[in-house]
Amino acid sequence: MVKKKQPPPSKIKYDKSHPPISIRVSQDLKEQLDEIREMSGKSVGDILREAVGTQSKSVKNAWNRGHSLAKSKYGV
């Protein structure tokens, strides 16, 4: 029986510190992403990092607003 080739230790270490992700998107969304990538000259990873940063701020602000509202409305 043939054994599967073991990746080098450096590849294992890199994959551990930079885990790969995979997603499926519609053809329309892929075309939009490709268009953004071509216009900006950025990689898909860079675009994703910017989007996560933007959404992170938005989510934190929404949570803070909701928490403050609930605290003022239901706080004792």
C-alpha positions, 0 to 999 in steps of 0.5 A: 500500500502506498503511503500518502506523502507527508507535507514538510514541517514548514508547511504544517507550521504555516497552515497552523498559523494561517489556516485556509478557509474556503467559501462558495459564492454565486457567480454574480458575487464572484464577478463583483469581487473580481471587479473590485480586485481588478479596480483596486489592485488588491488581493482577495485577502486584503479585500476580506481584511478590510471588510472584516474591519469595517463590519467589526466596527459596525457590529460593536457600535450596534451592540453598544447602542442596544446594550445602552438602550436595554440598560436604560429601559430595563436597568434597576 
